[in-house]
Amino acid sequence: MGRIGVVSYRLHLVDGVSIEARKWEDALTRLGWEIRTVAGEGPVDALVQGLGLYDDGPVDLAQLSDSLAECDVILAENILSLPLNPRATEAVASVARSRPTIVRHHDVPWQRHHLDSEYPLPDDPHWIHVTINQLTSDQLALRGIRSTRLYNRFDVDAPEGRRSWTRRLLDLPESRPVVLAPTRVIPRKNIALAAQLARASGALLWILGPAEDGFDEELQRLLDDLGPDQRHGAPPEVSIHDAYAACDAVAVTSTWEGFGNPVMEAFVHRRPLVLNEYPVARELLEFGFEVFSPHDPGALVAEFRQPDVERRERNYERVKRYFNLVDLPHELTHILEALKPLSR
């Protein structure tokens, strides 16, 4: 097939972009492509100076160019979308100019309050833009950029996880319902709302991820307020599958997500989902998913007492039908075929 150079600020780590990029890499490998990974951070094939999120020096443009020189296609994962390191964005744009490139947008600057909403996204006639939601596609169109929407895909045959073992390890009483917040703690994740829900429904709140972006003090105040009715983090031997198995509901209370992978992960693991309807969440609900409101703890209490197994199965079947990872190679084939006329 050829070689695809995957480039981003960071790759093969635990952040959302890395996880989704890895799914594409695996699918492209199954299609016969050779993958070369290039980033400023992470266990990649080429680690380029200045390309990382928090690098404040110049990008080694010669190294970046050499790292991608023998690639037939470039796949830019969010690095041409969010100017978190404008030097890196500009460097990748210059190297990709007039080359067959898939620009995958997980986020765009006007959707993040702390970024320059007027930052002009780079574009080129040889590029195809791909978004992970329809909202971003529509917003790009208003700015003169055509794009293809391809939602994130999920392994619907994920491991079941170890419920009893995990609850014993974390001292979670089997008789106590647990609400899992499987996320980092930053302002837009709105963890305080998940805490209110857990308290109102008589559940223990388990916050899985760390505080970031200077949110440590706020998180500590929240944990102190919850007292013994919370857990934070998990030992390394506890997998994400174990966490979903050990909980009785999943809370996604964000005010904004580009997609929100825990939404689909909750359904895959057949867990009830409490969802704050951020804009893209409303888009996903159009597929018929059935969720709980964070403002109706009584409905969640009823679910704890008498789980609706049929509803959980309906949600699972919708993920299997519309967001199945096994369909990803087929979807990527269409995108790559659209690149061919541009590369001649």
C-alpha positions as CSV (number, residue, x, y, z in Angstrom):
1,M,0.0,0.0,0.0
2,G,2.6,2.5,1.1
3,R,3.5,4.4,4.2
4,I,1.4,6.8,6.3
5,G,3.1,9.3,8.7
6,V,1.0,9.9,11.7
7,V,2.0,13.2,13.4
8,S,0.7,14.9,16.5
9,Y,1.8,16.7,19.6
10,R,1.9,13.4,21.5
11,L,1.1,9.8,20.5
12,H,0.8,6.4,22.1
13,L,0.0,7.9,25.5
14,V,-3.3,7.8,27.5
15,D,-4.9,11.0,26.3
16,G,-8.0,10.8,24.1
17,V,-6.3,11.8,20.9
18,S,-3.6,9.2,21.3
19,I,-6.2,6.5,22.0
20,E,-8.2,7.4,18.9
21,A,-5.1,7.8,16.7
22,R,-4.0,4.3,17.8
23,K,-7.3,2.9,16.5
24,W,-6.7,4.4,13.1
25,E,-3.2,3.1,13.1
26,D,-4.4,-0.4,13.8
27,A,-7.1,-0.2,11.1
28,L,-4.6,1.2,8.5
29,T,-2.2,-1.5,9.3
30,R,-4.9,-4.1,8.6
31,L,-5.5,-2.4,5.3
32,G,-1.8,-3.0,4.4
33,W,-0.3,0.4,5.2
34,E,3.0,0.8,7.0
35,I,2.8,3.3,9.9
36,R,5.4,5.8,11.0
37,T,4.6,7.8,14.1
38,V,6.0,11.3,14.6
39,A,5.4,13.5,17.7
40,G,6.9,15.7,20.3
41,E,6.1,13.3,23.1
42,G,5.5,9.6,23.6
43,P,7.0,6.3,22.5
44,V,7.1,7.0,18.8
45,D,9.3,6.3,15.8
46,A,10.5,9.9,15.5
47,L,10.6,12.3,18.5
48,V,10.9,15.8,17.1
49,Q,12.2,18.6,19.1
50,G,9.7,21.5,19.6
51,L,6.7,19.5,18.5
52,G,5.3,18.8,22.0
53,L,2.3,20.5,23.6
54,Y,4.4,22.3,26.2
55,D,7.6,22.9,24.2
56,D,8.4,26.6,24.1
57,G,11.4,26.5,21.7
58,P,11.5,26.3,17.9
59,V,10.6,23.2,16.0
60,D,13.4,21.2,14.4
61,L,12.0,21.7,10.9
62,A,14.7,19.7,9.2
63,Q,14.1,16.7,11.5
64,L,10.3,16.9,11.0
65,S,10.7,17.1,7.3
66,D,13.1,14.1,7.3
67,S,10.8,12.1,9.5
68,L,7.9,12.4,7.0
69,A,9.9,12.5,3.8
70,E,9.3,8.9,2.8
71,C,5.6,8.9,3.7
72,D,3.1,8.7,0.9
73,V,0.3,10.1,3.1
74,I,0.4,12.3,6.2
75,L,-2.2,11.9,9.0
76,A,-2.3,14.9,11.2
77,E,-4.0,14.1,14.5
78,N,-5.3,17.4,16.0
79,I,-2.0,19.2,15.5
80,L,-3.5,21.2,12.7
81,S,-6.7,21.7,14.6
82,L,-5.8,23.1,18.1
83,P,-2.9,25.6,18.1
84,L,-1.8,24.5,21.6
85,N,1.7,25.0,20.3
86,P,1.4,27.4,17.4
87,R,5.0,26.8,16.3
88,A,4.3,23.1,16.0
89,T,1.0,23.7,14.1
90,E,2.8,26.0,11.6
91,A,5.7,23.6,11.1
92,V,3.5,20.6,10.3
93,A,1.4,22.7,8.0
94,S,4.5,23.8,6.1
95,V,5.8,20.2,5.8
96,A,2.4,18.9,4.7
97,R,1.8,21.6,2.1
98,S,0.9,20.2,-1.3
99,R,1.1,16.7,0.0
100,P,-1.7,14.1,0.4
101,T,-2.8,14.7,4.0
102,I,-5.7,13.7,6.2
103,V,-6.3,16.4,8.8
104,R,-8.3,14.9,11.6
105,H,-10.0,17.3,13.9
106,H,-10.8,16.2,17.4
107,D,-11.2,19.8,18.6
108,V,-11.1,23.2,16.9
109,P,-10.0,26.5,18.6
110,W,-13.4,28.3,18.6
111,Q,-14.7,25.4,20.7
112,R,-12.2,26.1,23.5
113,H,-12.7,29.2,25.5
114,H,-9.0,29.6,26.4
115,L,-7.8,29.6,22.8
116,D,-7.9,32.2,20.0
117,S,-11.2,31.6,18.4
118,E,-10.1,33.5,15.3
119,Y,-7.0,31.4,14.7
120,P,-7.2,30.5,11.0
121,L,-7.0,26.7,10.5
122,P,-4.5,25.8,7.8
123,D,-5.9,24.3,4.6
124,D,-4.6,23.0,1.3
125,P,-6.1,21.6,-1.9
126,H,-4.3,18.3,-1.3
127,W,-5.8,17.8,2.1
128,I,-8.9,16.1,3.3
129,H,-10.4,17.2,6.6
130,V,-12.1,14.7,8.9
131,T,-14.1,15.5,12.0
132,I,-15.4,13.4,14.8
133,N,-18.8,15.1,15.0
134,Q,-21.2,16.8,12.7
135,L,-21.1,20.0,14.7
136,T,-17.5,20.6,13.8
137,S,-18.1,19.7,10.1
138,D,-20.9,22.3,10.0
139,Q,-18.7,24.9,11.6
140,L,-15.8,24.2,9.3
141,A,-18.2,24.6,6.3
142,L,-19.1,28.1,7.5
143,R,-15.4,28.9,7.4
144,G,-15.0,27.6,3.8
145,I,-13.5,24.2,4.7
146,R,-15.1,21.0,3.4
147,S,-14.9,18.0,5.6
148,T,-15.9,14.4,6.2
149,R,-17.5,13.3,9.4
150,L,-16.3,10.0,10.9
151,Y,-17.4,9.3,14.5
152,N,-15.0,7.5,16.9
153,R,-15.3,3.8,16.9
154,F,-15.3,1.3,19.8
155,D,-14.5,-2.3,20.5
156,V,-17.9,-3.8,21.3
157,D,-16.3,-7.0,22.4
158,A,-14.3,-5.4,25.2
159,P,-13.2,-7.5,28.2
160,E,-15.8,-7.8,30.9
161,G,-13.7,-6.6,33.8
162,R,-13.4,-7.9,37.4
163,R,-16.1,-6.4,39.5
164,S,-15.7,-8.1,42.9
165,W,-11.9,-8.1,42.8
166,T,-11.8,-4.4,42.0
167,R,-14.4,-3.4,44.6
168,R,-12.5,-5.4,47.3
169,L,-9.2,-3.7,46.2
170,L,-10.7,-0.2,46.6
171,D,-12.8,-1.1,49.6
172,L,-16.0,-0.5,47.8
173,P,-18.9,-2.2,49.8
174,E,-20.9,-4.5,47.5
175,S,-24.1,-3.0,48.9
176,R,-23.1,0.6,48.1
177,P,-23.9,1.9,44.6
178,V,-20.8,3.4,42.9
179,V,-20.9,6.2,40.3
180,L,-17.8,6.3,38.1
181,A,-16.5,9.5,36.6
182,P,-13.9,8.0,34.1
183,T,-12.2,11.2,33.3
184,R,-9.5,13.7,34.1
185,V,-10.5,16.6,36.4
186,I,-10.5,19.9,34.6
187,P,-13.1,22.7,34.6
188,R,-15.1,21.5,31.5
189,K,-15.5,18.0,33.0
190,N,-17.8,19.6,35.6
191,I,-17.0,17.0,38.2
192,A,-18.9,19.0,40.9
193,L,-22.1,18.0,39.1
194,A,-21.2,14.3,39.3
195,A,-20.5,14.8,43.0
196,Q,-23.9,16.4,43.6
197,L,-25.6,13.5,41.7
198,A,-23.7,10.9,43.7
199,R,-24.6,12.5,47.0
200,A,-28.3,12.9,46.1
201,S,-28.6,9.3,44.9
202,G,-26.8,7.8,47.9
203,A,-23.9,6.6,45.8
204,L,-20.1,6.7,46.3
205,L,-18.3,8.8,43.6
206,W,-15.2,7.2,42.0
207,I,-13.2,9.8,40.0
208,L,-10.7,7.9,37.9
209,G,-8.4,10.5,36.4
210,P,-6.0,13.1,37.8
211,A,-6.4,16.8,38.1
212,E,-4.9,18.9,35.3
213,D,-4.5,22.5,34.2
214,G,-4.0,23.7,37.7
215,F,-7.2,22.2,39.1
216,D,-5.6,20.3,41.9
217,E,-6.8,22.5,44.8
218,E,-10.4,22.5,43.5
219,L,-10.3,18.7,43.3
220,Q,-8.9,18.4,46.8
221,R,-11.7,20.6,48.1
222,L,-14.3,18.4,46.3
223,L,-12.7,15.2,47.7
224,D,-12.6,16.7,51.2
225,D,-16.3,17.6,51.0
226,L,-17.3,14.1,49.9
227,G,-15.2,12.6,52.7
228,P,-15.5,8.8,52.8
229,D,-18.0,8.8,50.0
230,Q,-15.4,9.1,47.3
231,R,-12.5,7.3,45.7
232,H,-9.9,8.9,43.5
233,G,-7.6,7.1,41.0
234,A,-6.8,3.5,40.9
235,P,-3.8,1.1,41.3
236,P,-2.1,0.3,38.0
237,E,-3.4,-3.2,38.0
238,V,-7.0,-2.0,37.7
239,S,-7.9,-1.6,34.0
240,I,-10.5,0.6,32.5
241,H,-12.6,-2.5,32.0
242,D,-12.3,-3.3,35.7
243,A,-13.5,0.2,36.6
244,Y,-16.6,-0.1,34.4
245,A,-17.4,-3.5,35.8
246,A,-17.0,-2.3,39.4
247,C,-19.4,0.7,39.1
248,D,-23.2,0.8,39.0
249,A,-23.5,3.9,36.8
250,V,-21.2,6.1,34.7
251,A,-21.4,9.9,35.0
252,V,-20.4,12.1,32.1
253,T,-21.2,15.6,33.3
254,S,-19.0,17.7,31.0
255,T,-20.0,21.0,29.6
256,W,-18.0,20.3,26.4
257,E,-16.5,17.3,24.7
258,G,-15.4,16.9,21.1
259,F,-17.0,13.4,21.3
260,G,-16.9,11.9,24.8
261,N,-15.6,8.3,24.6
262,P,-16.9,7.3,28.1
263,V,-20.4,7.7,26.7
264,M,-20.0,4.8,24.3
265,E,-17.7,2.9,26.7
266,A,-20.5,2.9,29.3
267,F,-22.9,1.4,26.8
268,V,-20.4,-1.2,25.6
269,H,-19.9,-2.3,29.3
270,R,-23.7,-2.2,29.7
271,R,-23.7,0.4,32.4
272,P,-26.4,3.1,32.9
273,L,-25.2,6.5,31.8
274,V,-25.8,9.8,33.5
275,L,-25.3,12.4,30.8
276,N,-25.1,16.2,30.9
277,E,-26.2,17.1,27.4
278,Y,-23.3,19.1,26.0
279,P,-23.7,20.0,22.3
280,V,-22.1,16.9,20.8
281,A,-23.9,14.7,23.3
282,R,-27.2,15.9,21.9
283,E,-25.9,14.9,18.5
284,L,-25.1,11.4,19.7
285,L,-28.5,11.0,21.4
286,E,-30.1,11.2,18.0
287,F,-29.1,7.6,17.5
288,G,-31.6,6.6,20.1
289,F,-29.5,6.1,23.2
290,E,-31.4,6.1,26.6
291,V,-29.7,8.0,29.4
292,F,-30.3,9.5,32.8
293,S,-30.3,13.2,33.7
294,P,-27.8,14.4,36.4
295,H,-30.7,16.5,37.6
296,D,-33.0,13.6,38.3
297,P,-31.3,11.4,41.0
298,G,-34.5,9.7,41.8
299,A,-34.5,7.9,38.5
300,L,-31.0,6.7,39.1
301,V,-31.9,5.4,42.6
302,A,-34.7,3.4,40.9
303,E,-32.2,2.0,38.5
304,F,-29.9,1.0,41.3
305,R,-32.8,-0.9,43.0
306,Q,-34.1,-2.6,39.9
307,P,-31.7,-2.4,36.9
308,D,-33.3,-2.2,33.5
309,V,-31.3,-4.8,31.6
310,E,-33.3,-4.4,28.4
311,R,-32.4,-0.7,28.2
312,R,-28.8,-1.5,28.7
313,E,-28.9,-4.1,25.9
314,R,-30.7,-1.6,23.5
315,N,-27.9,0.9,24.1
316,Y,-25.2,-1.7,23.5
317,E,-26.9,-2.8,20.2
318,R,-26.9,0.8,19.0
319,V,-23.1,1.1,19.6
320,K,-22.6,-2.2,17.8
321,R,-24.6,-0.9,14.9
322,Y,-23.4,2.7,14.5
323,F,-20.0,3.0,16.2
324,N,-18.4,-0.4,15.8
325,L,-14.6,-0.6,15.5
326,V,-14.7,-3.5,13.1
327,D,-16.2,-1.0,10.5
328,L,-13.3,1.4,10.7
329,P,-11.0,-0.1,8.0
330,H,-13.9,0.1,5.5
331,E,-14.6,3.7,6.4
332,L,-10.9,4.7,6.1
333,T,-10.8,3.0,2.7
334,H,-13.3,5.6,1.4
335,I,-11.3,8.5,2.8
336,L,-8.0,7.2,1.3
337,E,-9.7,6.7,-2.1
338,A,-10.8,10.3,-2.0
339,L,-7.2,11.3,-1.5
340,K,-6.0,9.6,-4.7
341,P,-7.1,12.2,-7.2
342,L,-5.5,14.9,-5.0
343,S,-2.2,13.2,-5.0
344,R,-1.7,12.9,-8.7
